[in-house]
Every structure is written in structure tokens, then in C-alpha cells.
Amino acid sequence: MTQSNLLPAISRLREAYGLWHEAAKNYGSPDEFRTYLNACIQALRNVTFVLQKQKSGIDNFEEWYSQWQAALKADKIMAWCVTARNCIVKQGDLETRSIALAAYVASYLEAPKHEFEVDPFVDTAEIAKKIVSKHLPKYLHQEGYLKVERRWIDKGLPEYELLEVLSYAFSVLTQLVMDVQTRQGPKFSKQKENIEEAFSKSASAIQIDKSVIPYCMSSHADWRTVWVKLPSMQIMQYVVKDRAGELVSKEKILKKYGLASPSETKEQSELLKQALYFLEQAKRMLTVDKHLITAVFLISADKKLTILPLEFEDHDQKYVMWDIVASELERRDANAIIVIGEAWVAEFDPQNPTRRPEDASERKEAIKVNALAKDGENFAITVPFTRKWRKIRFQDEIYHDDKYTANFLDPIRRVWGLSRNRTSRA
């Protein structure tokens, strides 16, 4: 069968893909979410219907498709999709439950999560406000954020979050459609002897292993999470986006800033070499632009680089952003992180141990570099600088060894299982 003959099935997959993302965007609005959820389930079910209607144009269809049918029926999630579609068409909406996971965030420490069964007909924002007023102790209302993550669950498949279920189904059906030409059979069922191995316990719920679903569907936590800013009770949604779609051409960068070329030695680790390169480029950018946005560099095992720009309105918002960065690092399976930005620095005052550098009268400006690797490598570099007559003058670089620990990297350490006081496996 040619690619053009596959177009009807591919069209159903594209339809399901679009509906899935619309459901994700409307996760906090029950009526809209159900509308797109139901439509997505039907679009996914139509993929197999379309293929079966085209069986006359597929060689040895019965023999080939019978293998897939057996695999799909044996798969708990794919079998549920059939039942769910029949329920939607013949009876109406699925019998869904809604759960909210709430955590008070006012530091870089791990916040305990509390699970609530919530009204499936109420928006997430209203649920979050009710949790604050009814369950959060009054003495915690003065600062920080309440993080509320909603999860939709069907009573017929209570272990799994619904959109993660559908992203898995989309992945399996994509393999089915592509296999019309390759005829390799349902390999997805052979990748794991037991399909339950594709799931892991997390936060009092079971989540699908992100490695078996499309990358763009691997996380919709930002859509299902709201943050209540305290004490104002303002509802916020935060998303940290990479700069992949906003990259300036290499020629323009070179023309504006020049090319960074830090000196290297054999003794330097790969992480240190990368950090020094980014530091040199940051110095050039600060010299030209007179300001520097904090940037997070996530480096994966295959050397793929993701750049996340960070901006903070206040100190409490830093806790939120680093919680999100940690989730993004886990989603991208990064094994190293480098953080570079402007910062205030000051000597530690033993008489005032909780004083922040920005509150010190003798504070200085500096470029700060913090680097941490999954294997425990950890260091920091401080480059103080002064401004005079609109010129930036850099002082000598100050290196901090692996005993140095940056508090804001605590969420990253938890993802990798690194201890707080020593950067070795816990």
C-alpha cells in the first residue's frame, strides 16, 4: 500500500493529535475538556475502522492484522479505548473522577503533596482557591504559592491519568499505521514482556513511562497545574519555554557579539569546558547589551542542548520556576545543567545568616555560573564586574569547588537522586 492510500488513517491520527492538544489546553475547564476528550477517543478508534475498510488494498491483510488485533486486545489500555469509545457513542460521557494534588511551595525543599477528590464540574482555579481557604493553615497564607495539579481519571481505568492514556494509544496506533508498509508486526508489545512495566508509581498516582509516547505529548503538567500566589490569591499558570523557535542566525550572533573562544586544558571536564564557553559568551553579551537574562542550559546524553530563559518577578517566584525546570529536565532526560545569569554577591554575614546578597549594603554585581551533572560533578564560577561610564569591567574569575551547593538546584538533585550536602548518590 502506498503512502497516499494511507492518507485516511493518517488523517485520523492527525485529527486525534490536534484534539489531544486541545483537551490539554482546556484541562482546567470540565465542559471543554470532556468535549475534546470524547472527540479524541473517537478519532483514535476510527483509525482501525479506516484501515479495516481499506483491507482490499492491503496484501495478506487478515494474516497481518490478526497479529495486531491480538496484541491490541491483550493491551489493557488499548482494550479500554474500545470500551470508552462505545460508551461515548451509545451512552454519553465517560464516568470520570477528578483528583487534585496540592503542595505548598515556599522554599527549594521538597513539598509534601496532599491528594483531594474534587468536584468534576468545577474549574481547577476554583478548586485551588477552595483548597487554600479550607485546608491550608492560616499561618501559611502570608507568602509562597500553593501548587495544585489536577488529574482526570476514568472509573473504568482508575490507575491512569486520561491524557497520558490517550498519548500512549496514539503512539501504538501510529506504529500500527506505519506497519502497513514495513510489516514488522506489533513490536510495541514485545518491547516489554509485561505492559505494566510501562508504568511507575508517582505522587499517589500511576504515570505512563514517557519513553513510550511521543515527545510532544510527554508532559502536559503545565496545562493541568495552577499556582495560587499568596496572600493575594491570584491564580497563575507558568510555562518555561525553550528558545528553539526563536533562534537568531549564527551570522547575526557572530556579528553582534563575536565568537567565544575560552582557553581549554586536558584536565578540564566536558562540563567545565561547556560552562566556560557559555560564560565567555555571556561576558560578551553583557558587554554589548548591558544586561544578561538568566539562562538554563540542559544537556542530554546525546549532546542535545535545550536553552530555557528564566525571569523572576520576586523571590517566591524562583521556587516556582525551579520546580518547573526540574520537571523539564526530567522530561528531556538531561544529564547535566548549567545556569548563567547576573546576580548580587556579598560576603556571608554570620551575625545575619538569612540575609540575602541583594539586601547587603556591600553587595557587588557578578555573573554567576552554576553547573551540576547527574554523576555528581558540581561547581560554580563567580565573575564580579563593575559599571563605569557605560562600560563593563570584569574582575578575576572565582572558582568554587564541588563542596559548593546552590540551594536553587535542590529540585534538580531530587530528580537525579543526589544528596543535598554532598553531590554523590543518596
C-alpha atoms as one frame of an Amber mdcrd trajectory, in Angstrom:
protein
   0.000   0.000   0.000   1.341   3.434  -0.919   1.645   6.439   1.375  -1.239
   8.133  -0.459  -3.505   5.138   0.238  -2.716   5.504   3.909  -3.917   9.109
   3.990  -7.359   8.380   5.540  -5.767   6.601   8.529  -3.048   9.263   8.827
  -5.751  11.940   8.735  -7.495  10.302  11.703  -4.201  10.265  13.592  -3.663
  13.961  12.847  -7.212  14.684  13.974  -6.617  12.825  17.243  -3.298  14.654
  17.695  -4.989  18.060  17.411  -7.882  17.082  19.679  -5.466  15.740  22.307
  -3.684  19.093  22.477  -6.978  20.984  22.670  -8.021  18.749  25.575  -4.686
  19.503  27.282  -5.147  23.260  26.834  -8.643  23.055  28.326  -7.693  20.686
  31.145  -8.925  23.036  33.842 -12.350  23.624  32.250 -14.516  20.491  32.697
 -17.019  21.042  29.868 -14.420  21.921  27.236 -12.110  19.145  28.412 -14.827
  16.488  28.085 -15.754  17.711  24.606 -12.212  17.366  23.262 -11.546  14.183
  25.254 -14.572  12.413  23.756 -13.695  13.581  20.252 -10.085  12.418  20.653
 -11.147   8.946  21.790 -13.463   8.602  18.785 -10.775   9.810  16.362  -8.329
   7.230  17.746 -10.898   4.444  17.440 -11.610   5.475  13.840  -8.004   4.720
  12.874  -8.630   0.961  12.960 -12.056   1.352  11.357 -10.498   3.139   8.376
  -7.770   0.527   7.978 -10.297  -2.305   8.003 -12.350  -0.587   5.310  -9.211
  -0.469   3.155  -8.289  -4.131   3.641  -8.913  -4.998  -0.007  -5.936  -2.822
  -0.921  -3.595  -4.361   1.662  -1.855  -7.628   0.775  -2.457 -10.508   3.188
  -4.457  -8.155   5.398  -6.181 -10.816   7.514  -2.945 -12.590   8.446  -1.112
  -9.342   9.210  -3.962  -7.587  11.029  -4.849 -10.616  13.151  -1.464 -10.257
  14.896  -2.208  -6.638  15.689  -5.722  -7.425  16.865  -4.416  -9.988  19.335
  -1.817  -7.533  20.656  -4.331  -4.687  20.977  -6.858  -6.864  22.806  -4.170
  -8.047  25.217  -3.136  -4.474  25.995  -5.123  -3.119  28.939  -5.097   0.466
  27.702  -5.954  -0.273  24.069  -8.826  -2.513  25.185 -10.084   0.341  27.365
 -10.086   2.687  24.342 -12.555   0.388  22.562 -14.840   0.266  25.600 -14.573
   4.029  26.125 -15.486   4.806  22.522 -18.550   2.516  22.699 -19.604   4.205
  25.939 -19.311   7.675  24.418 -21.275   6.755  21.279 -24.007   4.681  22.937
 -24.314   6.100  26.458 -22.723   9.548  26.626 -19.789  10.813  28.692 -17.334
   8.558  30.478 -17.763   8.173  34.218 -14.829  10.361  35.207 -13.301  11.285
  38.529 -11.169  14.315  39.250  -8.261  14.413  41.693  -6.193  17.388  42.817
  -2.639  17.083  44.152  -1.751  20.118  46.269   1.627  21.240  47.630   2.655
  24.398  49.498   5.815  25.800  47.870   7.801  28.440  49.778  11.356  27.130
  49.518  13.539  24.827  47.435  12.825  21.952  49.806  10.579  19.129  48.647
   6.972  19.998  49.434   4.713  17.169  50.668   1.724  16.537  48.389  -1.833
  16.118  49.584  -4.474  14.423  47.449  -8.090  15.596  47.279 -11.109  14.148
  45.486 -12.647  17.216  43.818 -15.866  18.152  42.071 -15.534  17.147  38.372
 -17.799  20.014  37.338 -15.714  22.829  38.893 -12.818  24.657  37.193  -9.320
  23.980  38.506  -8.854  27.625  39.528 -11.882  27.493  41.820 -10.750  24.158
  43.249  -7.347  25.664  44.067  -8.929  28.611  45.905 -11.128  26.273  47.949
  -8.121  24.179  48.975  -6.370  27.316  50.204  -9.361  28.531  52.215 -10.383
  25.149  53.652  -7.187  23.155  54.022  -4.113  25.424  54.066  -3.262  26.612
  57.608  -3.748  30.363  58.053  -0.149  30.962  59.086   0.970  29.836  55.602
  -1.208  32.369  53.783   1.352  35.177  54.024   3.870  34.051  51.389   4.708
  31.380  48.858   2.483  29.510  46.440   0.048  26.640  46.534   0.663  24.313
  43.603  -2.467  22.444  42.515  -2.162  19.750  39.865  -5.398  18.285  38.564
  -5.757  14.746  37.221  -8.709  13.394  35.250  -9.350   9.665  35.690 -11.956
   7.305  34.246 -13.565   4.895  36.689 -13.060   2.126  34.160  -9.290   2.671
  34.256  -8.703   4.247  37.682  -4.928   3.771  37.805  -4.048   6.109  34.944
  -4.421   9.770  34.013  -6.619  10.129  30.920  -4.451  12.192  28.592  -1.436
  10.007  29.311  -3.602   7.030  28.358  -4.550   8.653  25.054  -0.987   9.684
  24.239   0.032   6.062  24.703  -2.839   4.926  22.454  -1.787   7.471  19.823
   1.753   6.075  19.872   0.560   2.469  19.441  -1.831   3.342  16.604   0.870
   5.341  14.823   3.046   2.216  14.876   0.106   0.209  13.517  -0.424   2.544
  10.561   3.275   2.717   9.718   3.491  -1.077   9.934   1.169  -1.411   6.928
   4.287  -0.841   4.825   7.045  -2.362   6.985   5.109  -5.481   8.125   7.253
  -5.952  11.224   4.269  -6.762  13.392   3.235  -5.308  16.766   6.727  -4.856
  18.156   5.470  -2.493  20.844   4.046  -5.456  22.761   7.403  -7.216  22.636
   9.404  -4.267  23.965   8.121  -5.030  27.443   7.116  -8.552  28.442   4.515
  -7.082  30.732   2.764  -3.870  29.732   2.541  -2.901  33.394   6.282  -2.240
  33.262   5.485   0.858  31.207   4.053   2.459  34.319   5.584   3.717  37.542
   4.120   4.990  40.797   4.392   8.701  41.364   2.561  11.185  43.580  -0.154
   8.740  44.698  -0.995   8.025  41.062   0.375   5.867  38.292   2.000   7.553
  35.313   3.000   6.191  31.937   6.701   5.874  31.174   7.476   8.911  28.984
   9.773   6.843  26.758   6.859   5.022  25.109   4.888   8.086  23.998   5.582
  10.978  21.569   7.880  13.631  22.997   5.412  16.472  22.414   2.824  14.529
  24.447   5.241  13.545  27.186   4.145  16.296  29.525   1.065  18.425  29.880
   1.653  19.229  33.535   1.757  22.951  32.781  -1.818  22.811  31.448  -3.175
  20.831  34.366  -1.377  22.849  37.068  -2.305  26.195  38.574  -0.357  28.180
  41.161  -2.125  30.259  43.798   0.053  33.228  44.741  -0.206  34.049  48.429
  -1.505  36.145  50.045  -3.161  37.799  47.008  -4.898  34.536  45.912  -4.006
  35.367  42.318  -4.248  32.331  40.024  -1.156  31.861  37.870  -0.084  29.414
  35.183   3.615  29.227  34.430   5.318  27.726  31.410   9.063  27.672  30.773
   9.668  27.504  27.021  12.924  26.845  25.244  14.316  29.190  22.630  14.245
  26.663  19.781  11.707  28.656  17.796  13.405  31.994  18.410  16.987  31.244
  17.445  18.843  34.034  15.719  21.115  33.084  12.832  24.716  32.245  13.703
  25.898  35.050  11.433  23.915  37.672  13.368  25.209  36.386  16.704  28.810
  36.482  15.496  28.367  39.969  14.077  26.875  41.338  17.299  28.914  39.519
  19.965  31.843  37.838  18.278  32.884  34.231  18.851  33.677  32.960  22.330
  36.972  31.080  22.497  37.923  30.294  26.110  41.213  28.511  26.738  40.960
  24.777  27.413  43.183  22.210  29.098  43.162  18.421  29.106  42.408  18.420
  32.815  39.089  20.174  32.343  35.941  18.047  32.349  33.494  18.307  29.465
  31.032  20.056  31.766  33.621  22.670  32.766  34.603  23.281  29.138  30.962
  23.847  28.217  30.419  26.133  31.208  33.488  28.238  30.347  32.317  28.578
  26.758  28.866  29.778  27.848  30.488  32.094  30.414  32.708  33.713  27.788
  29.680  34.236  25.533  27.730  35.687  28.466  30.511  38.203  29.155  30.384
  39.316  25.536  26.606  39.664  25.649  26.718  41.669  28.893  29.384  43.948
  27.443  27.215  44.723  24.414  23.675  44.659  25.852  24.499  45.897  29.410
  22.181  43.259  30.851  22.005  39.476  30.978  18.923  37.266  31.237  19.312
  34.165  33.381  19.583  31.142  31.093  19.394  27.441  31.885  21.241  25.016
  29.613  20.001  21.417  29.747  22.366  18.889  28.184  21.183  15.377  27.333
  23.268  12.234  26.959  23.168  12.571  23.156  24.601  16.135  23.476  21.273
  17.778  22.625  21.124  21.272  24.111  17.984  22.979  25.374  18.081  26.646
  26.433  15.461  27.892  28.896  15.357  31.633  29.645  14.232  32.475  33.183
  12.834  35.714  34.565  11.613  36.213  38.136   9.241  38.883  39.442  10.118
  38.143  43.068  11.967  35.636  45.213   8.911  33.406  45.744   8.558  33.001
  42.004  12.030  31.457  41.875  10.683  28.475  43.813   8.001  28.005  41.170
  10.372  28.313  38.229  12.902  25.846  39.593  10.134  23.347  40.269   9.181
  23.658  36.583  12.798  23.473  35.392  13.261  20.234  37.340  10.223  18.736
  35.603  11.519  19.863  32.209  14.954  18.396  32.931  13.360  15.059  33.794
  11.141  15.130  30.692  14.107  15.797  28.402  16.235  13.172  30.175  19.047
  15.698  30.662  22.175  14.571  32.494  23.742  17.996  33.075  22.580  21.530
  33.776  24.414  24.862  33.535  22.868  28.082  34.843  24.255  31.515  33.934
  22.949  34.950  34.850  23.510  38.244  36.620  23.443  38.155  40.414  24.227
  40.163  43.505  27.068  38.739  45.613  28.160  39.555  49.159  30.227  38.004
  51.918  28.367  35.712  54.292  27.410  37.510  57.497  27.432  35.096  60.494
  25.525  37.704  62.505  22.739  37.649  59.917  22.841  34.180  58.321  19.493
  34.511  56.496  20.464  37.783  54.776  20.231  37.648  51.009  23.082  39.160
  48.950  20.744  41.727  47.374  19.987  43.082  50.863  23.648  43.640  51.774
  24.994  47.213  51.681  28.359  45.977  50.360  26.819  43.904  47.573  28.501
  43.602  44.182  27.319  42.651  40.722  28.579  39.459  39.158  27.967  36.837
  36.527  27.240  33.576  38.306  27.682  30.147  36.762  26.335  27.034  38.466
  26.849  23.577  36.966  25.616  20.207  38.125  25.778  16.788  36.456  23.813
  13.630  37.045  27.033  11.839  38.001  27.540  14.308  40.883  30.020  16.774
  39.330  29.254  20.184  40.772  30.965  23.570  40.661  30.312  27.299  40.469
  32.117  30.284  38.987  31.683  33.909  40.043  32.864  36.808  37.881  32.409
  40.165  39.688  32.101  43.213  37.461  31.675  46.966  37.707  29.901  49.511
  35.528  31.629  52.798  34.779  30.758  55.230  32.007  28.547  52.533  30.452
  31.487  50.173  30.246  31.606  46.757  31.893  34.861  45.856  33.610  35.273
  42.230  34.695  37.344  41.111  37.650  39.095  37.771  38.080  37.020  34.613
  37.998  36.427  32.924  41.349  36.017  29.134  41.281  34.036  27.234  43.885
  34.754  23.516  44.148  32.334  20.616  44.463  31.629  21.409  48.124  29.731
  24.445  46.946  25.968  23.908  46.872  23.378  26.201  45.319  20.001  25.955
  47.038  18.011  26.529  43.856  19.432  23.312  42.390  17.786  21.220  45.125
  14.819  20.288  42.859  17.344  19.064  40.257  19.171  16.992  42.867  15.917
  15.291  43.811  15.263  14.306  40.203  18.699  12.683  39.969  18.755  11.232
  43.480  21.702  13.358  44.617  22.035  14.209  48.284  21.797  17.808  49.470
  25.118  18.145  51.294  27.317  16.019  49.087  26.858  15.631  45.361  27.006
  11.855  45.360  24.283   9.253  45.024  21.960   9.270  48.025
